[in-house]
Amino acid sequence: MNSFLNYLVPGIADGSVYALAALGLVLTYKTSGVFNFAHGALAATAAYVFYEGYVEQSWPWPLAFAVSLLVVGVLGGLVLERLGSLLASAPTVTTVVATVGLMVLLQSLMTAIYGAADKKSGDFLPTNGPRVGDVTISYGDMLVTVFCLAAAGGLFLFFGRTRIGKAMTAVVDDPDLLALQKSNPAVVRRLSWILGSCFASISGMLLAPKLGVSVNVLVLIVIAAYGAAAVGLFQNLPLTVAGAFAIGVMVNYFPAQAQKTDSLFLQSLPRNIPFLVLLLVFLFVPARLLTERGIRNVRRFEAPRSFSPRITGTGMAGLAAVLLLVPHVVGETDITTYSAFLAYAIIFLSLGMLLYMSGMISLAHMGFAAIGATVSGKLMTLGFFDWLPVVGGRTVSWPVAILLGGLVAVPFGAVVAIPAIRLAGIYVAIATFGFGILLQQAFYLAPVMFDVAALVQHPRPGTEFYVPGTATAEPVEGRAASLLGVDFENERNYYYLALAVFFLMAAIVLLVRRSRLGTLLRALADSPTALAAHGANINVMRVLVFCLSAFMAGVGGGVLAGVTQSASGSPGGVFDYTTSLIIVAVLGFCGRRPILSPLVAAFVYQVIKIYPPFDHPTMIEYRGVMFGALAILVAIWPALNWNVLRGPRGREREAEPYGLGLPRRPEEPPAAPLPVRPADASAPVLVSVGGPDREH
């Protein structure tokens, strides 16, 4: 009993902080219909503001705590309310792009200002307390737990017993109807976003002493609140708190048990419990219990056309000619960058097909690319049938390895598509996000992927490589199978090899787009219900497009690994889960053309940084901030543009209930009543039923 108590007490303390973060997440989603993927980044920002005041400026901790709560919780909540109101009727894809863009912006901004190294804020709550058995229960943990339970109980009563609480629940469904009940929807939304931001801020500041002030760590830990929110079905506050406490206890208890095994995979599972819980909820909870908030107000999805004008067949030929001439125009040292540009263009192609052709989104695309890179690399260096050190006939040539790497990613795409079959919209994005993190934390260091060295060789055709030996054997030298007798060690030749693969993937996208499947996918993005009513099997289409997208991403990962002739699974590397978020933000502001937009996105992401003024260290350091800001701007632009186009007469109806600060037009005088003839006693009496135009 004492042994379990050693894990129960810290588990409840951690669960309290998870619960605070989850309460804020559920609160904002329940009252706005916008799932805030930047919730964890908001918590990390609050921790950095607290660190600045408490450590750097030597303020008393209550002052630093209050300032951080005011800046991030209150002011940040007001900013988020404006963003949320602009996204209130936006399609799910648009809201995901906007909130992911905000997450990328905040992460990059904190890293640029404070650096990537962890900061130590120190304990500011009391660490002493009574002992129960072998465990010391600190007064600080007691305070946090009591505050969490009081906050959960207060919110439960607030939503159930007060007028403003009920209004906060109703505002997401019909703000106009709420305005008729003499409740200001703008005030209601502001209050909910401020409360949600304050909960995120408090959780970030409470986690900082235990984990250190690190944007990546805090974002990842606060994402654990997703699992607790899933237990509460993203609506039920008591279940959310219970789920947070359960996750906190399991995260503390199971690592000690997993350390008794020799399997690195089993040792990595306990820290992924929140994501396992998240995926299990999406797989087994009835879909009718996971309904999207505010879905009835969503407008038709139409992606932006920025930077991507329509081009004809002649324009496509000219674009191909430009790509063919690149190695002869750029410097020798820049060709490698352009080879990576083509690899990223393939990955953007696959993401764009999913995003703009079917209206679904994936936040785990670099995970598919990592699968393709590791599988193709091991097939070329270790052999086809097993991962034993084999050099010679059983190794696989580069084209076959790249193809097989993409095919191995297909089953993973099918697994990720299961939530898309059962659920829809925002839950697909959440599921893919959890899958990407789970894949990195549980599988990247497994022998089937990058292994403990976090590095896989990926030789180009005809180049040399070394197969690691056993504990008592030296590495074995080998040579990858050649391709057409061409020396692909030459950067220019490898560029053309990558270009050939890009042309092949682009052809697949165009064929799908012009086929019957492409027409059905566009109809799926427009209205799944209407398409299903016409007899189409939308579940099969969702699985097909996810599998095809995963295949292309796996191929792109293999081509990308060939640029450096290795693939790394280290945190913060090319295949890190955060890269999946960044590429979504980048593609979000590069338009929706099937071929041109991925090329523009890849150029912006990979190439532009080698040219002035974007090659300046400051520009490189803050480019994530720019990516995030542009993604947000493009996501909210339709709403901004719509408000401008409607003009004063169109906006006046929403001026008062939505708090836009616009003057109302004076009330028009009522129309004069129609003249009524005196009744004729001899005429038949007509009784009006159903309106003035129907008399019976």
C-alpha positions as CSV (number, residue, x, y, z in Angstrom):
1,M,0.0,0.0,0.0
2,N,2.8,2.4,0.9
3,S,4.4,1.6,-2.5
4,F,1.3,2.7,-4.4
5,L,0.9,5.7,-2.2
6,N,4.3,6.9,-3.4
7,Y,2.8,7.2,-6.8
8,L,-0.7,8.2,-5.8
9,V,0.2,11.5,-4.1
10,P,2.3,13.0,-6.9
11,G,-0.2,11.6,-9.4
12,I,-3.0,13.5,-7.8
13,A,-0.8,16.6,-7.7
14,D,0.1,16.3,-11.4
15,G,-3.5,15.4,-12.3
16,S,-4.7,18.6,-10.7
17,V,-2.5,20.7,-13.0
18,Y,-3.7,18.6,-16.0
19,A,-7.2,19.2,-14.9
20,L,-6.8,22.9,-14.9
21,A,-5.4,22.9,-18.4
22,A,-8.2,20.5,-19.6
23,L,-10.9,22.7,-17.9
24,G,-9.7,25.7,-19.9
25,L,-9.6,23.6,-23.1
26,V,-13.1,22.2,-22.6
27,L,-14.4,25.6,-21.5
28,T,-13.3,27.4,-24.7
29,Y,-14.5,24.6,-27.0
30,K,-17.8,24.2,-25.2
31,T,-18.6,27.9,-25.5
32,S,-17.0,28.9,-28.8
33,G,-16.9,25.8,-31.0
34,V,-13.2,26.5,-31.7
35,F,-10.8,23.8,-30.5
36,N,-7.7,25.8,-29.5
37,F,-4.6,23.8,-30.5
38,A,-2.5,26.7,-29.2
39,H,-3.8,26.0,-25.6
40,G,-0.4,24.4,-24.6
41,A,1.6,27.2,-26.2
42,L,-0.5,29.7,-24.2
43,A,0.5,27.8,-21.0
44,A,4.1,27.9,-22.0
45,T,3.9,31.7,-22.8
46,A,2.5,32.3,-19.3
47,A,5.4,30.3,-17.8
48,Y,7.9,32.4,-19.6
49,V,6.3,35.7,-18.5
50,F,6.3,34.4,-14.9
51,Y,9.9,33.4,-15.3
52,E,10.8,36.9,-16.6
53,G,9.2,38.6,-13.6
54,Y,10.1,36.1,-10.8
55,V,13.6,35.1,-11.8
56,E,14.9,37.8,-14.2
57,Q,13.3,40.8,-12.5
58,S,13.3,39.4,-9.0
59,W,9.7,40.3,-8.3
60,P,7.8,38.6,-5.5
61,W,6.1,35.5,-6.9
62,P,2.5,36.7,-6.3
63,L,3.3,39.8,-8.4
64,A,4.9,37.8,-11.2
65,F,2.0,35.4,-11.0
66,A,-0.6,38.2,-11.3
67,V,1.2,40.0,-14.1
68,S,1.5,36.7,-16.1
69,L,-2.2,36.0,-15.5
70,L,-3.1,39.5,-16.6
71,V,-1.0,39.6,-19.7
72,V,-1.5,36.0,-21.0
73,G,-4.8,35.1,-19.3
74,V,-6.9,38.3,-19.6
75,L,-5.3,40.2,-22.5
76,G,-4.5,37.0,-24.3
77,G,-8.1,35.9,-23.8
78,L,-9.4,39.1,-25.3
79,V,-7.2,38.6,-28.4
80,L,-8.3,35.0,-28.7
81,E,-12.0,36.1,-28.4
82,R,-11.6,38.3,-31.4
83,L,-9.9,35.5,-33.3
84,G,-12.5,33.0,-32.2
85,S,-15.4,35.3,-33.3
86,L,-13.8,35.6,-36.8
87,L,-13.6,31.8,-36.9
88,A,-17.0,31.2,-35.4
89,S,-18.5,30.2,-38.8
90,A,-15.3,29.1,-40.4
91,P,-14.9,25.5,-41.6
92,T,-13.0,23.1,-39.4
93,V,-9.9,23.1,-41.7
94,T,-9.7,26.9,-41.4
95,T,-10.0,26.9,-37.6
96,V,-7.3,24.2,-37.3
97,V,-5.0,26.2,-39.6
98,A,-5.5,29.3,-37.6
99,T,-5.0,27.8,-34.1
100,V,-2.0,25.7,-35.3
101,G,-0.6,28.9,-36.8
102,L,-1.0,30.6,-33.4
103,M,0.7,27.6,-31.7
104,V,3.6,27.9,-34.2
105,L,3.8,31.6,-33.6
106,L,4.0,31.4,-29.8
107,Q,6.4,28.5,-29.8
108,S,8.8,30.2,-32.3
109,L,8.5,33.6,-30.4
110,M,9.4,32.1,-27.0
111,T,12.3,30.1,-28.5
112,A,13.6,33.2,-30.3
113,I,13.5,35.3,-27.2
114,Y,14.6,32.9,-24.5
115,G,16.4,30.3,-26.5
116,A,15.8,26.5,-26.7
117,A,17.5,25.7,-23.4
118,D,15.3,25.0,-20.4
119,K,15.0,27.8,-17.8
120,K,14.6,27.1,-14.1
121,S,11.9,29.1,-12.3
122,G,12.3,27.4,-8.9
123,D,9.6,26.3,-6.5
124,F,7.5,29.2,-5.3
125,L,4.8,27.2,-3.4
126,P,5.7,25.5,-0.1
127,T,7.4,22.2,-0.6
128,N,7.2,21.1,3.1
129,G,4.2,19.3,4.6
130,P,3.0,16.3,6.6
131,R,4.2,12.8,5.9
132,V,1.9,9.9,5.2
133,G,3.9,6.7,5.3
134,D,7.0,7.3,3.1
135,V,5.4,10.2,1.2
136,T,5.5,13.9,2.0
137,I,2.4,15.7,1.0
138,S,3.5,19.3,0.3
139,Y,1.3,22.2,1.2
140,G,1.8,23.5,-2.3
141,D,0.3,20.3,-3.8
142,M,-2.6,20.6,-1.4
143,L,-3.3,24.1,-2.5
144,V,-3.2,23.2,-6.2
145,T,-5.5,20.2,-5.7
146,V,-8.0,22.1,-3.6
147,F,-8.0,25.0,-6.1
148,C,-8.6,22.5,-9.0
149,L,-11.5,20.8,-7.2
150,A,-13.0,24.2,-6.2
151,A,-12.6,25.5,-9.8
152,A,-14.2,22.4,-11.3
153,G,-17.1,22.6,-8.8
154,G,-17.6,26.3,-9.3
155,L,-17.6,25.9,-13.1
156,F,-20.1,23.0,-12.9
157,L,-22.5,25.2,-10.8
158,F,-21.8,28.2,-12.9
159,F,-22.9,26.5,-16.1
160,G,-25.9,24.7,-14.5
161,R,-27.3,27.4,-12.2
162,T,-26.5,30.9,-13.5
163,R,-27.9,32.8,-16.4
164,I,-24.5,33.8,-17.8
165,G,-23.3,30.2,-17.6
166,K,-26.2,29.0,-19.6
167,A,-25.7,31.8,-22.0
168,M,-22.0,30.7,-22.5
169,T,-23.2,27.3,-23.5
170,A,-25.9,28.7,-25.9
171,V,-23.8,31.3,-27.6
172,V,-21.9,28.8,-29.8
173,D,-25.2,27.4,-31.2
174,D,-27.2,30.5,-32.0
175,P,-25.8,33.9,-31.0
176,D,-28.7,35.8,-32.7
177,L,-31.3,33.9,-30.6
178,L,-29.2,34.6,-27.5
179,A,-29.1,38.3,-28.3
180,L,-33.0,38.3,-28.4
181,Q,-32.9,37.1,-24.8
182,K,-31.1,40.4,-23.8
183,S,-27.7,38.7,-23.4
184,N,-24.7,40.2,-25.2
185,P,-23.0,37.3,-27.1
186,A,-19.8,39.3,-27.4
187,V,-19.5,39.7,-23.6
188,V,-20.4,36.0,-23.1
189,R,-17.6,35.0,-25.5
190,R,-15.1,37.3,-24.0
191,L,-15.7,35.9,-20.5
192,S,-15.4,32.3,-21.7
193,W,-12.1,32.9,-23.6
194,I,-10.7,34.9,-20.6
195,L,-11.5,32.0,-18.2
196,G,-10.1,29.4,-20.6
197,S,-6.9,31.4,-21.1
198,C,-6.5,32.0,-17.3
199,F,-6.8,28.2,-16.7
200,A,-4.1,27.6,-19.3
201,S,-1.9,30.3,-17.8
202,I,-2.2,28.9,-14.3
203,S,-1.4,25.3,-15.4
204,G,1.7,26.5,-17.2
205,M,3.0,28.4,-14.2
206,L,2.3,25.5,-11.9
207,L,4.1,23.0,-14.2
208,A,7.2,25.3,-14.6
209,P,8.9,24.4,-11.3
210,K,8.5,20.7,-11.9
211,L,9.5,20.5,-15.6
212,G,11.5,23.7,-16.2
213,V,10.4,26.6,-18.4
214,S,10.7,25.0,-21.9
215,V,8.2,25.8,-24.6
216,N,8.5,22.3,-26.2
217,V,8.2,20.4,-22.9
218,L,5.3,22.5,-21.6
219,V,3.4,22.3,-24.9
220,L,3.8,18.6,-24.9
221,I,2.8,18.1,-21.3
222,V,-0.2,20.4,-21.5
223,I,-1.3,18.4,-24.6
224,A,-1.7,15.6,-22.0
225,A,-4.8,17.5,-21.1
226,Y,-6.3,16.5,-24.4
227,G,-6.6,12.9,-23.0
228,A,-8.5,14.2,-20.0
229,A,-10.7,16.4,-22.2
230,A,-11.4,13.3,-24.3
231,V,-12.5,11.3,-21.2
232,G,-15.0,14.2,-20.6
233,L,-16.1,14.0,-24.3
234,F,-14.9,17.6,-24.6
235,Q,-18.0,18.8,-22.8
236,N,-18.4,17.2,-19.3
237,L,-16.4,19.0,-16.7
238,P,-16.6,16.4,-13.8
239,L,-15.5,13.6,-16.1
240,T,-12.7,15.8,-17.4
241,V,-11.4,16.3,-13.9
242,A,-11.7,12.6,-13.1
243,G,-9.9,11.7,-16.3
244,A,-7.1,14.2,-15.5
245,F,-6.6,12.6,-12.0
246,A,-6.6,9.1,-13.5
247,I,-4.0,10.1,-16.1
248,G,-1.8,11.8,-13.5
249,V,-1.7,8.6,-11.4
250,M,-1.0,6.3,-14.3
251,V,1.7,8.6,-15.7
252,N,3.4,8.4,-12.3
253,Y,2.8,4.7,-11.6
254,F,3.5,2.9,-14.8
255,P,7.0,4.2,-15.6
256,A,8.4,2.5,-12.6
257,Q,6.8,-0.8,-13.7
258,A,7.9,-0.4,-17.3
259,Q,11.6,0.1,-16.2
260,K,11.6,-3.5,-15.0
261,T,11.5,-4.6,-18.6
262,D,14.3,-4.4,-21.2
263,S,12.0,-3.3,-24.0
264,L,12.5,0.4,-25.0
265,F,9.1,0.3,-26.6
266,L,7.4,-0.7,-23.4
267,Q,9.5,1.8,-21.4
268,S,8.2,4.6,-23.7
269,L,4.5,3.7,-23.4
270,P,3.8,5.1,-19.9
271,R,4.7,8.7,-20.9
272,N,2.3,8.3,-23.8
273,I,-0.7,7.3,-21.7
274,P,-2.6,10.6,-22.4
275,F,-2.3,10.0,-26.1
276,L,-3.3,6.4,-25.8
277,V,-6.4,7.5,-23.8
278,L,-7.2,10.0,-26.5
279,L,-7.0,7.5,-29.3
280,L,-8.9,4.9,-27.4
281,V,-11.8,7.3,-26.8
282,F,-11.9,8.1,-30.5
283,L,-11.9,4.4,-31.4
284,F,-14.4,3.1,-29.0
285,V,-16.7,5.9,-27.7
286,P,-20.0,6.0,-29.8
287,A,-19.8,8.7,-32.4
288,R,-23.1,10.2,-31.3
289,L,-21.5,11.3,-28.0
290,L,-18.7,13.2,-29.8
291,T,-20.6,16.0,-31.6
292,E,-19.0,19.1,-32.9
293,R,-19.9,22.4,-31.3
294,G,-21.2,25.2,-33.5
295,I,-21.3,23.0,-36.6
296,R,-24.7,24.3,-37.7
297,N,-23.2,27.8,-38.2
298,V,-20.3,26.7,-40.4
299,R,-20.0,28.1,-43.8
300,R,-18.9,26.3,-46.9
301,F,-15.2,25.5,-47.0
302,E,-13.3,27.4,-49.7
303,A,-9.5,27.6,-49.4
304,P,-7.7,30.9,-50.1
305,R,-6.2,31.5,-53.6
306,S,-3.3,33.6,-52.4
307,F,-0.1,33.3,-54.4
308,S,-1.6,30.7,-56.6
309,P,-3.3,32.1,-59.8
310,R,-4.8,29.6,-62.2
311,I,-2.3,28.4,-64.8
312,T,-2.9,26.7,-68.1
313,G,-1.3,23.7,-69.7
314,T,1.3,26.0,-71.2
315,G,2.0,27.5,-67.8
316,M,2.5,24.0,-66.4
317,A,5.0,23.3,-69.1
318,G,6.8,26.5,-68.4
319,L,6.9,25.6,-64.7
320,A,8.4,22.2,-65.5
321,A,11.0,24.0,-67.7
322,V,11.9,26.3,-64.8
323,L,12.4,23.3,-62.5
324,L,14.6,21.6,-65.1
325,L,16.8,24.7,-65.4
326,V,17.3,25.2,-61.7
327,P,20.6,23.3,-61.3
328,H,22.1,25.3,-64.2
329,V,21.1,28.7,-62.7
330,V,21.7,28.4,-58.9
331,G,25.1,27.9,-57.4
332,E,26.6,24.5,-56.7
333,T,26.3,24.9,-53.0
334,D,22.6,25.7,-53.3
335,I,21.6,22.6,-55.3
336,T,21.2,20.5,-52.2
337,T,18.7,23.0,-50.8
338,Y,16.7,22.7,-54.0
339,S,16.8,18.9,-53.8
340,A,15.3,19.2,-50.3
341,F,12.8,21.7,-51.7
342,L,11.5,19.0,-54.1
343,A,11.2,16.5,-51.3
344,Y,9.2,18.9,-49.2
345,A,7.1,19.7,-52.3
346,I,6.1,16.0,-52.5
347,I,5.1,16.1,-48.8
348,F,3.1,19.3,-49.4
349,L,1.5,17.7,-52.4
350,S,0.2,14.9,-50.3
351,L,-1.0,17.2,-47.6
352,G,-2.7,19.6,-50.1
353,M,-4.6,16.7,-51.7
354,L,-6.0,15.7,-48.3
355,L,-6.6,19.3,-47.2
356,Y,-8.1,20.9,-50.3
357,M,-9.5,18.0,-52.2
358,S,-11.4,16.3,-49.4
359,G,-11.7,18.9,-46.7
360,M,-9.8,16.8,-44.1
361,I,-6.6,17.5,-42.3
362,S,-3.6,15.7,-40.9
363,L,-1.3,16.9,-38.2
364,A,0.9,13.8,-38.4
365,H,2.3,14.1,-42.0
366,M,5.9,14.2,-41.0
367,G,5.3,10.9,-39.1
368,F,4.3,9.3,-42.4
369,A,7.4,10.8,-44.0
370,A,9.5,9.3,-41.2
371,I,8.1,5.9,-41.8
372,G,8.9,6.1,-45.5
373,A,12.4,7.3,-44.8
374,T,13.3,4.6,-42.3
375,V,11.8,1.8,-44.2
376,S,13.5,2.7,-47.5
377,G,16.8,3.4,-45.8
378,K,16.8,0.0,-44.0
379,L,15.8,-1.8,-47.2
380,M,18.8,-0.4,-49.0
381,T,21.3,-1.0,-46.3
382,L,20.1,-4.1,-44.3
383,G,18.1,-6.2,-46.7
384,F,14.6,-7.0,-47.8
385,F,13.5,-9.8,-45.5
386,D,15.0,-8.7,-42.2
387,W,17.1,-6.1,-40.6
388,L,20.2,-8.3,-40.3
389,P,23.6,-6.9,-41.6
390,V,23.3,-8.2,-45.2
391,V,25.3,-6.7,-48.0
392,G,24.7,-7.9,-51.5
393,G,21.9,-9.3,-53.5
394,R,19.2,-9.1,-50.8
395,T,19.4,-5.3,-50.5
396,V,16.9,-3.3,-52.5
397,S,17.5,-0.7,-55.2
398,W,16.6,2.9,-54.6
399,P,13.4,3.2,-56.6
400,V,12.0,0.0,-55.2
401,A,13.0,1.0,-51.6
402,I,11.3,4.4,-52.0
403,L,8.1,2.8,-53.4
404,L,8.0,0.2,-50.6
405,G,8.7,2.9,-48.0
406,G,5.6,4.7,-49.2
407,L,3.5,1.5,-49.3
408,V,4.5,0.7,-45.6
409,A,3.1,4.1,-44.7
410,V,-0.3,3.2,-46.2
411,P,-1.5,1.0,-43.3
412,F,-0.7,3.8,-40.8
413,G,-2.8,6.1,-43.0
414,A,-5.6,3.6,-42.8
415,V,-5.3,3.5,-39.0
416,V,-5.4,7.3,-38.8
417,A,-8.4,7.3,-41.1
418,I,-10.5,5.3,-38.6
419,P,-11.5,8.4,-36.6
420,A,-12.3,10.1,-39.9
421,I,-14.8,7.2,-40.6
422,R,-16.4,7.2,-37.1
423,L,-16.2,10.9,-36.4
424,A,-15.5,14.1,-38.5
425,G,-14.1,17.5,-38.5
426,I,-12.1,18.7,-35.5
427,Y,-11.8,15.2,-33.9
428,V,-9.8,14.0,-37.0
429,A,-7.3,16.8,-36.5
430,I,-7.0,15.9,-32.7
431,A,-6.6,12.2,-33.5
432,T,-3.9,12.8,-36.1
433,F,-2.1,15.2,-33.7
434,G,-2.1,12.5,-31.0
435,F,-1.0,9.9,-33.4
436,G,2.0,12.0,-34.6
437,I,3.2,12.5,-31.0
438,L,2.6,8.9,-30.1
439,L,4.6,7.7,-33.2
440,Q,7.5,9.9,-32.3
441,Q,7.7,9.1,-28.6
442,A,6.9,5.4,-28.7
443,F,8.3,4.2,-32.1
444,Y,11.0,6.5,-33.3
445,L,13.6,4.9,-31.0
446,A,12.3,1.4,-31.6
447,P,14.5,-1.0,-33.7
448,V,11.9,-1.0,-36.5
449,M,12.5,2.7,-37.0
450,F,15.4,4.9,-36.1
451,D,16.6,2.7,-33.2
452,V,18.4,4.0,-30.1
453,A,20.9,5.8,-32.3
454,A,18.1,7.9,-33.8
455,L,19.8,7.7,-37.2
456,V,19.2,5.6,-40.3
457,Q,21.5,5.6,-43.3
458,H,19.8,6.4,-46.6
459,P,22.4,6.0,-49.4
460,R,21.8,7.3,-52.9
461,P,22.0,4.9,-55.8
462,G,25.5,3.5,-56.3
463,T,27.0,5.2,-53.2
464,E,28.9,3.5,-50.3
465,F,27.5,2.9,-46.9
466,Y,28.5,1.0,-43.7
467,V,26.3,-1.6,-42.0
468,P,26.8,-1.6,-38.2
469,G,28.3,-4.8,-36.9
470,T,27.4,-6.6,-33.7
471,A,29.0,-6.0,-30.4
472,T,32.0,-8.0,-31.4
473,A,32.1,-7.3,-35.1
474,E,33.3,-4.4,-37.2
475,P,30.9,-2.5,-39.5
476,V,30.6,-4.0,-43.0
477,E,31.1,-1.8,-46.0
478,G,28.6,-2.0,-48.8
479,R,27.4,-0.2,-51.9
480,A,23.8,0.6,-52.8
481,A,22.6,-0.7,-56.1
482,S,23.3,1.6,-58.9
483,L,20.6,3.2,-61.1
484,L,21.1,3.5,-64.9
485,G,24.9,3.7,-64.3
486,V,24.5,7.4,-63.2
487,D,26.7,8.9,-60.4
488,F,24.1,10.2,-57.9
489,E,26.8,11.3,-55.5
490,N,26.7,14.4,-57.8
491,E,24.2,16.9,-56.4
492,R,22.9,17.9,-59.7
493,N,22.1,14.3,-60.7
494,Y,20.3,13.7,-57.4
495,Y,18.3,16.9,-58.0
496,Y,17.0,15.5,-61.3
497,L,16.2,12.1,-59.6
498,A,14.2,14.0,-56.9
499,L,12.5,16.0,-59.7
500,A,11.5,12.8,-61.5
501,V,9.8,11.6,-58.4
502,F,8.1,14.9,-57.9
503,F,6.7,14.8,-61.5
504,L,5.4,11.3,-60.8
505,M,3.6,12.3,-57.6
506,A,2.2,15.5,-59.3
507,A,0.9,13.3,-62.1
508,I,-0.9,11.1,-59.5
509,V,-2.5,14.2,-57.9
510,L,-3.7,15.5,-61.3
511,L,-5.1,12.1,-62.3
512,V,-7.0,11.8,-59.0
513,R,-8.2,15.3,-59.3
514,R,-9.6,14.7,-62.8
515,S,-11.0,11.3,-62.1
516,R,-14.4,10.4,-60.7
517,L,-12.7,9.9,-57.3
518,G,-11.5,13.5,-57.4
519,T,-15.0,14.8,-58.1
520,L,-16.4,12.8,-55.2
521,L,-13.7,14.0,-52.9
522,R,-14.5,17.6,-53.7
523,A,-18.2,16.8,-53.1
524,L,-17.1,15.2,-49.8
525,A,-15.4,18.5,-48.7
526,D,-18.5,20.4,-49.6
527,S,-21.2,18.3,-48.0
528,P,-20.6,14.7,-46.8
529,T,-24.3,14.3,-45.9
530,A,-25.5,15.2,-49.4
531,L,-22.9,12.9,-51.0
532,A,-24.0,10.0,-48.8
533,A,-27.6,10.7,-49.7
534,H,-26.7,10.1,-53.3
535,G,-25.5,6.6,-52.5
536,A,-21.7,7.3,-52.3
537,N,-19.7,5.4,-49.7
538,I,-18.0,8.3,-48.0
539,N,-16.1,6.0,-45.6
540,V,-14.3,4.2,-48.4
541,M,-13.4,7.6,-49.9
542,R,-12.0,8.9,-46.6
543,V,-9.8,5.8,-46.2
544,L,-8.6,5.9,-49.8
545,V,-7.6,9.6,-49.6
546,F,-5.8,9.1,-46.3
547,C,-3.9,6.1,-47.6
548,L,-2.9,7.8,-50.8
549,S,-1.8,10.9,-48.9
550,A,0.3,8.7,-46.5
551,F,1.9,6.9,-49.4
552,M,3.0,10.1,-51.1
553,A,4.3,11.5,-47.7
554,G,6.3,8.3,-47.2
555,V,7.8,8.7,-50.7
556,G,8.6,12.3,-49.9
557,G,10.3,11.3,-46.7
558,G,12.5,8.8,-48.6
559,V,13.5,11.5,-51.1
560,L,14.2,13.9,-48.2
561,A,16.4,11.4,-46.4
562,G,18.4,10.9,-49.6
563,V,19.4,14.6,-49.6
564,T,21.7,14.1,-46.6
565,Q,21.9,10.3,-47.1
566,S,20.6,9.8,-43.5
567,A,17.4,10.2,-41.6
568,S,17.3,11.4,-38.0
569,G,14.6,10.8,-35.4
570,S,16.1,13.1,-32.8
571,P,13.7,15.6,-31.1
572,G,13.6,18.9,-33.0
573,G,14.9,17.3,-36.2
574,V,13.3,17.1,-39.6
575,F,10.7,14.5,-38.7
576,D,9.7,16.1,-35.3
577,Y,6.0,16.3,-34.7
578,T,6.3,20.1,-34.6
579,T,7.3,20.1,-38.2
580,S,3.9,18.6,-39.1
581,L,2.3,21.6,-37.5
582,I,4.6,24.1,-39.3
583,I,3.9,22.7,-42.7
584,V,0.1,22.9,-42.1
585,A,0.6,26.6,-41.3
586,V,2.8,27.2,-44.3
587,L,0.4,25.5,-46.8
588,G,-2.5,27.3,-45.2
589,F,-1.3,30.7,-46.7
590,C,0.0,29.4,-50.0
591,G,-3.4,28.8,-51.7
592,R,-5.2,25.7,-52.9
593,R,-3.8,25.0,-56.4
594,P,-3.0,21.3,-56.6
595,I,0.6,21.7,-58.0
596,L,1.6,25.3,-57.7
597,S,0.6,25.8,-54.0
598,P,2.8,22.9,-52.8
599,L,5.7,24.2,-54.8
600,V,5.2,27.7,-53.3
601,A,4.9,26.3,-49.8
602,A,8.1,24.2,-50.2
603,F,10.0,27.2,-51.6
604,V,8.8,29.4,-48.7
605,Y,9.7,26.7,-46.1
606,Q,13.0,25.5,-47.5
607,V,14.5,27.8,-50.1
608,I,13.7,31.4,-49.3
609,K,15.9,31.3,-46.2
610,I,19.1,31.2,-48.3
611,Y,18.4,34.5,-50.0
612,P,18.6,38.0,-48.6
613,P,17.0,39.4,-46.6
614,F,15.6,36.1,-45.4
615,D,19.1,34.7,-44.8
616,H,19.7,37.2,-42.0
617,P,20.0,35.3,-38.6
618,T,17.1,37.4,-37.1
619,M,14.8,36.5,-40.0
620,I,15.7,32.8,-39.7
621,E,15.1,32.9,-36.0
622,Y,11.7,34.5,-36.3
623,R,10.5,32.8,-39.5
624,G,8.2,30.5,-37.4
625,V,6.6,33.7,-36.1
626,M,6.0,34.9,-39.7
627,F,4.6,31.5,-40.8
628,G,2.2,31.4,-37.9
629,A,1.1,35.1,-38.4
630,L,0.5,34.5,-42.1
631,A,-1.5,31.3,-41.5
632,I,-3.7,33.2,-39.0
633,L,-4.2,36.1,-41.4
634,V,-5.2,33.9,-44.3
635,A,-7.6,31.9,-42.1
636,I,-9.5,35.0,-40.8
637,W,-9.3,36.9,-44.1
638,P,-12.6,35.6,-45.4
639,A,-14.4,36.9,-42.3
640,L,-12.5,40.2,-42.5
641,N,-13.2,40.6,-46.2
642,W,-16.9,39.7,-45.6
643,N,-17.3,42.3,-43.0
644,V,-15.8,44.9,-45.3
645,L,-17.9,43.9,-48.3
646,R,-21.1,44.0,-46.4
647,G,-20.6,47.6,-45.5
648,P,-22.4,49.5,-42.7
649,R,-25.9,48.4,-43.7
650,G,-24.8,44.7,-43.6
651,R,-22.9,45.0,-40.3
652,E,-25.4,47.1,-38.4
653,R,-27.5,44.0,-37.5
654,E,-24.6,42.5,-35.6
655,A,-23.3,45.8,-34.1
656,E,-25.0,45.6,-30.7
657,P,-25.2,41.8,-30.0
658,Y,-21.7,41.1,-31.3
659,G,-20.0,44.1,-29.7
660,L,-18.3,45.4,-32.8
661,G,-18.7,49.0,-31.7
662,L,-20.6,50.1,-34.8
663,P,-23.5,52.6,-34.6
664,R,-26.9,51.4,-35.2
665,R,-29.1,53.0,-37.9
666,P,-32.1,54.9,-36.5
667,E,-35.2,52.8,-36.5
668,E,-37.3,53.2,-39.6
669,P,-40.9,54.3,-39.0
670,P,-43.4,51.5,-39.3
671,A,-45.3,51.2,-42.6
672,A,-48.7,52.9,-42.8
673,P,-51.5,50.4,-42.3
674,L,-53.6,49.6,-45.4
675,P,-57.0,51.3,-45.6
676,V,-59.9,49.2,-44.4
677,R,-63.3,49.5,-46.0
678,P,-66.4,49.6,-43.8
679,A,-67.9,46.2,-43.4
680,D,-71.0,45.5,-45.6
681,A,-73.6,43.7,-43.6
682,S,-74.8,41.9,-46.7
683,A,-71.4,40.7,-47.8
684,P,-70.1,37.2,-46.8
685,V,-67.7,37.1,-43.9
686,L,-64.2,35.9,-44.9
687,V,-61.9,34.5,-42.2
688,S,-58.1,34.8,-42.9
689,V,-56.2,31.5,-42.2
690,G,-52.5,31.0,-42.8
691,G,-51.6,34.6,-43.7
692,P,-52.9,37.6,-45.6
693,D,-52.7,35.9,-49.0
694,R,-54.9,32.9,-48.2
695,E,-58.5,33.3,-47.3
696,H,-61.0,30.5,-46.7
